[in-house]
C-alpha cells in the first residue's frame, strides 16, 4: 500500500504543474487590446502661416491698387492743368548797413528785389506765412528776412522787396575776408529761398508744399548805400512735398 501511494502522488503533481503552465501560456498568448487614440490635430504654425500669407497678399494688393490710383490721378492733373514751376529772378541787391558792433559782431542790413513769375494758365499759388530769404557768404549767414504772404494768380508777375537783417559773431574775421574779396571785384554770395506755398487747382486748394531755391550771385562790391552790381546769377528751384 505504501508503495502505490508514493507512485500516484507525483503523477498528480505533474498534471497540476502542466495545467498551471498551459493556463499561463494561454494568458500570454491572448492579444493585447490597445486603446484607440484620436488623430493628432493639425499643427498651429501652418494655420498661422496661411493667415499671415493671406494678410500679406491683401496688403500688397491694396498697395498696388493705391499706387495705380495715385498714378492715374497725377496723370489726369498733369494733362489737364499742365503744371509748371514758378520762376524767380534777383533784380537788385543793396547794402544799407555792414559794420562792426561794440560786441565785435558784424551787423548786416540788405535790401533785395526779386521777381516771381507764375507761368501756369490754370494754377494759382498761395505764398503762406513762414517763408524766408537768406544771404550767405561761403559758410556764414550774413542776413535773412521774411517773404510776404500773398496770392499769385494765373500768369501773374509779382515783384517782392524784402529787407534782410543779421548779426554775425567773429565779425572782424568775416568783414576782413569780405574786404579782401571786394578788391578782386568778384564777391560770391548765395541767396537761399524757402517758401511754403499752397497750390490752387481751379477752386481746389491743395496741401501745403515748399519751394526751395538757391541763387549763386557774383557782385562787384558790398559798399553801403550804393547799388550793388550783380555780375552773374544762377538760380535753381525745386519742390519739397
RODO-2510 file (C-alpha; in nm, 4 decimals, decimal comma):
residues 241
     n   res          X          Y          Z
     1     x     0,0000     0,0000     0,0000
     2     x     0,2700     0,2392     0,0927
     3     x     0,4486     0,1956    -0,2367
     4     x     0,1358     0,2543    -0,4521
     5     x     0,0541     0,5843    -0,2832
     6     x     0,4035     0,7087    -0,3405
     7     x     0,3760     0,6315    -0,7153
     8     x     0,0394     0,8019    -0,7711
     9     x     0,1219     1,1280    -0,5870
    10     x     0,3985     1,2506    -0,8152
    11     x     0,1732     1,1959    -1,1198
    12     x    -0,0910     1,4230    -0,9720
    13     x     0,1688     1,6922    -0,9050
    14     x     0,2951     1,6743    -1,2632
    15     x    -0,0548     1,7095    -1,4041
    16     x    -0,1195     2,0071    -1,1793
    17     x     0,2024     2,1708    -1,2971
    18     x     0,1080     2,1112    -1,6606
    19     x    -0,2328     2,2654    -1,6054
    20     x    -0,0819     2,5757    -1,4492
    21     x     0,1738     2,6043    -1,7297
    22     x    -0,0879     2,5777    -2,0030
    23     x    -0,3045     2,8385    -1,8308
    24     x    -0,0070     3,0735    -1,8098
    25     x     0,0716     3,0192    -2,1791
    26     x    -0,2916     3,0913    -2,2723
    27     x    -0,2772     3,4140    -2,0762
    28     x     0,0413     3,5189    -2,2508
    29     x    -0,0939     3,4304    -2,5949
    30     x    -0,4107     3,6451    -2,5615
    31     x    -0,3899     3,9548    -2,7883
    32     x    -0,3324     4,2815    -2,6041
    33     x    -0,6041     4,5383    -2,6779
    34     x    -0,4522     4,8858    -2,7083
    35     x    -0,6688     5,1964    -2,6633
    36     x    -0,7603     5,3728    -2,9879
    37     x    -0,6221     5,7316    -2,9817
    38     x    -0,7800     6,0202    -3,1800
    39     x    -0,5757     6,1565    -3,4733
    40     x    -0,3417     6,4430    -3,3746
    41     x    -0,4697     6,7942    -3,4538
    42     x    -0,3042     6,9810    -3,7431
    43     x    -0,0072     7,1932    -3,6303
    44     x    -0,0974     7,5517    -3,5369
    45     x     0,2007     7,7066    -3,7123
    46     x     0,0596     7,6038    -4,0522
    47     x    -0,2674     7,7883    -3,9828
    48     x    -0,0812     8,0969    -3,8667
    49     x     0,1415     8,0839    -4,1740
    50     x    -0,1624     8,0679    -4,4011
    51     x    -0,3267     8,3629    -4,2243
    52     x    -0,0061     8,5692    -4,2497
    53     x     0,0250     8,4883    -4,6205
    54     x    -0,3342     8,5948    -4,6853
    55     x    -0,2871     8,9220    -4,4940
    56     x     0,0339     8,9957    -4,6834
    57     x    -0,1333     8,9286    -5,0189
    58     x    -0,4275     9,1553    -4,9319
    59     x    -0,1968     9,4335    -4,8121
    60     x     0,0189     9,4060    -5,1233
    61     x    -0,2897     9,4145    -5,3461
    62     x    -0,4253     9,7252    -5,1715
    63     x    -0,0854     9,8947    -5,2014
    64     x    -0,0658     9,8218    -5,5740
    65     x    -0,4230     9,9479    -5,6262
    66     x    -0,3442    10,2650    -5,4299
    67     x    -0,0281    10,3318    -5,6324
    68     x    -0,2166    10,2797    -5,9581
    69     x    -0,4933    10,5184    -5,8454
    70     x    -0,2341    10,7788    -5,7412
    71     x    -0,0541    10,7482    -6,0753
    72     x    -0,3824    10,7916    -6,2623
    73     x    -0,4729    11,0994    -6,0550
    74     x    -0,1295    11,2558    -6,1127
    75     x    -0,1549    11,1867    -6,4842
    76     x    -0,5008    11,3483    -6,5027
    77     x    -0,3816    11,6575    -6,3121
    78     x    -0,0737    11,6855    -6,5323
    79     x    -0,2563    11,6623    -6,8652
    80     x    -0,5471    11,8844    -6,7551
    81     x    -0,3554    12,1614    -6,5736
    82     x    -0,0041    12,1252    -6,7278
    83     x     0,1730    12,2431    -6,4075
    84     x     0,4973    12,4415    -6,4296
    85     x     0,7371    12,5564    -6,1600
    86     x     0,7312    12,9280    -6,0765
    87     x     1,0319    13,1303    -6,1940
    88     x     1,2383    13,3732    -5,9875
    89     x     1,4952    13,6372    -6,0694
    90     x     1,7078    13,8606    -5,8469
    91     x     1,6668    14,2143    -5,9799
    92     x     1,8762    14,4155    -5,7376
    93     x     2,0693    14,3996    -5,4129
    94     x     2,1505    14,6973    -5,1920
    95     x     2,3646    14,7069    -4,8786
    96     x     2,2164    14,9512    -4,6261
    97     x     2,4472    14,8687    -4,3379
    98     x     2,7547    14,6484    -4,2914
    99     x     2,9782    14,7181    -3,9914
   100     x     3,1207    14,6046    -3,6596
   101     x     2,9185    14,6452    -3,3393
   102     x     3,0541    14,7160    -2,9906
   103     x     3,0474    14,3446    -2,9097
   104     x     3,2666    14,2806    -3,2164
   105     x     2,9810    14,1178    -3,4057
   106     x     2,9092    14,2044    -3,7684
   107     x     2,5764    14,3766    -3,8341
   108     x     2,4296    14,3489    -4,1858
   109     x     2,1224    14,5086    -4,3450
   110     x     2,0470    14,4267    -4,7094
   111     x     1,7547    14,5060    -4,9392
   112     x     1,6771    14,2620    -5,2188
   113     x     1,4242    14,2822    -5,5001
   114     x     1,3034    13,9563    -5,6546
   115     x     1,0670    13,8992    -5,9463
   116     x     0,8365    13,5959    -5,9078
   117     x     0,6566    13,4649    -6,2185
   118     x     0,3700    13,2178    -6,2256
   119     x     0,3677    13,0730    -6,5809
   120     x     0,0614    12,8488    -6,5245
   121     x    -0,2693    12,9138    -6,7031
   122     x    -0,4918    12,7255    -6,4570
   123     x    -0,2909    12,7167    -6,1338
   124     x    -0,2712    12,9844    -5,8640
   125     x    -0,0107    12,9964    -5,5872
   126     x    -0,0682    13,0964    -5,2234
   127     x     0,2555    13,2089    -5,0579
   128     x     0,1973    13,1178    -4,6940
   129     x     0,3444    13,2571    -4,3736
   130     x     0,6913    13,1381    -4,2749
   131     x     0,8881    13,1918    -4,5975
   132     x     1,2469    13,3120    -4,5636
   133     x     1,5222    13,4590    -4,7839
   134     x     1,8829    13,4323    -4,6657
   135     x     2,2143    13,5702    -4,7909
   136     x     2,5272    13,3643    -4,7241
   137     x     2,8961    13,4330    -4,7795
   138     x     3,0804    13,0973    -4,8014
   139     x     2,9538    12,9181    -4,4855
   140     x     2,8456    13,2311    -4,2969
   141     x     2,4879    13,3545    -4,2968
   142     x     2,5011    13,7325    -4,3229
   143     x     2,1298    13,8178    -4,3017
   144     x     1,7753    13,6942    -4,3624
   145     x     1,4205    13,8258    -4,3950
   146     x     1,0590    13,7060    -4,4314
   147     x     0,8814    13,6571    -4,7633
   148     x     0,5467    13,8434    -4,7521
   149     x     0,2258    13,6402    -4,7567
   150     x     0,0284    13,6877    -5,0797
   151     x    -0,1661    13,5104    -5,3556
   152     x    -0,0263    13,4966    -5,7083
   153     x    -0,2831    13,4373    -5,9808
   154     x    -0,2558    13,2727    -6,3210
   155     x     0,0316    13,4030    -6,5338
   156     x     0,0981    13,6744    -6,2791
   157     x     0,4295    13,8590    -6,2320
   158     x     0,4996    13,9967    -5,8816
   159     x     0,7972    14,1974    -5,7572
   160     x     0,8972    14,1364    -5,3951
   161     x     1,1050    14,3823    -5,1895
   162     x     1,2463    14,2115    -4,8809
   163     x     1,4557    14,3611    -4,6005
   164     x     1,7243    14,1255    -4,4719
   165     x     1,8931    14,1716    -4,1347
   166     x     2,1510    13,9734    -3,9439
   167     x     2,4305    13,9639    -3,6887
   168     x     2,7440    13,7507    -3,7204
   169     x     2,9819    13,6570    -3,4412
   170     x     3,3582    13,6987    -3,5000
   171     x     3,2691    13,9996    -3,7121
   172     x     3,6253    14,1207    -3,7652
   173     x     3,7236    13,7937    -3,9341
   174     x     3,4217    13,7906    -4,1675
   175     x     3,4483    14,1622    -4,2543
   176     x     3,8210    14,1294    -4,3278
   177     x     3,7511    13,8381    -4,5651
   178     x     3,4761    14,0371    -4,7413
   179     x     3,7019    14,3395    -4,7846
   180     x     3,9816    14,1282    -4,9345
   181     x     3,7302    13,9671    -5,1710
   182     x     3,5982    14,3091    -5,2792
   183     x     3,9440    14,4056    -5,4019
   184     x     3,9092    14,1419    -5,6739
   185     x     3,5754    14,2881    -5,7889
   186     x     3,4059    13,9467    -5,7533
   187     x     3,2229    13,8750    -5,4282
   188     x     3,0410    13,5365    -5,4302
   189     x     2,7119    13,5268    -5,2425
   190     x     2,4440    13,2593    -5,2036
   191     x     2,0822    13,3690    -5,1860
   192     x     1,8633    13,0882    -5,0447
   193     x     1,4837    13,0783    -5,0660
   194     x     1,2495    12,8649    -4,8549
   195     x     0,8857    12,9422    -4,9387
   196     x     0,5864    12,7396    -4,8120
   197     x     0,3118    12,7551    -5,0751
   198     x    -0,0308    12,6043    -5,1411
   199     x    -0,1335    12,5288    -5,4985
   200     x    -0,4831    12,6160    -5,6207
   201     x    -0,6207    12,3923    -5,8980
   202     x    -0,9395    12,5541    -6,0202
   203     x    -1,1349    12,6028    -5,6974
   204     x    -0,9443    12,3319    -5,5079
   205     x    -0,6664    12,4361    -5,2694
   206     x    -0,4182    12,1556    -5,2212
   207     x    -0,1946    12,0651    -4,9295
   208     x     0,0972    12,2965    -4,8466
   209     x     0,4335    12,2243    -5,0121
   210     x     0,7679    12,4075    -5,0082
   211     x     0,9608    12,5812    -5,2825
   212     x     1,3323    12,5564    -5,2155
   213     x     1,5802    12,7527    -5,4227
   214     x     1,9345    12,8793    -5,4353
   215     x     2,0806    13,1607    -5,6419
   216     x     2,4554    13,1838    -5,6831
   217     x     2,5380    13,5527    -5,7205
   218     x     2,8586    13,7327    -5,8030
   219     x     2,8597    14,1055    -5,7131
   220     x     3,1257    14,3690    -5,7613
   221     x     3,1241    14,5027    -5,4037
   222     x     2,9303    14,5374    -5,0800
   223     x     2,9665    14,9124    -5,0382
   224     x     2,6958    15,0601    -4,8187
   225     x     2,4230    15,2853    -4,9599
   226     x     2,5264    15,2033    -5,3147
   227     x     2,3516    14,9858    -5,5680
   228     x     2,5384    14,6593    -5,5976
   229     x     2,6174    14,5452    -5,9489
   230     x     2,5158    14,1796    -5,9981
   231     x     2,7689    14,0365    -6,2439
   232     x     2,6353    13,6805    -6,2527
   233     x     2,3256    13,4997    -6,1300
   234     x     2,2445    13,1266    -6,1474
   235     x     1,9183    13,0201    -5,9800
   236     x     1,7836    12,6685    -5,9285
   237     x     1,4493    12,5868    -5,7658
   238     x     1,2599    12,2721    -5,6762
   239     x     0,9649    12,1399    -5,4787
   240     x     0,9637    11,9588    -5,1444
   241     x     0,6456    11,7724    -5,0531
***
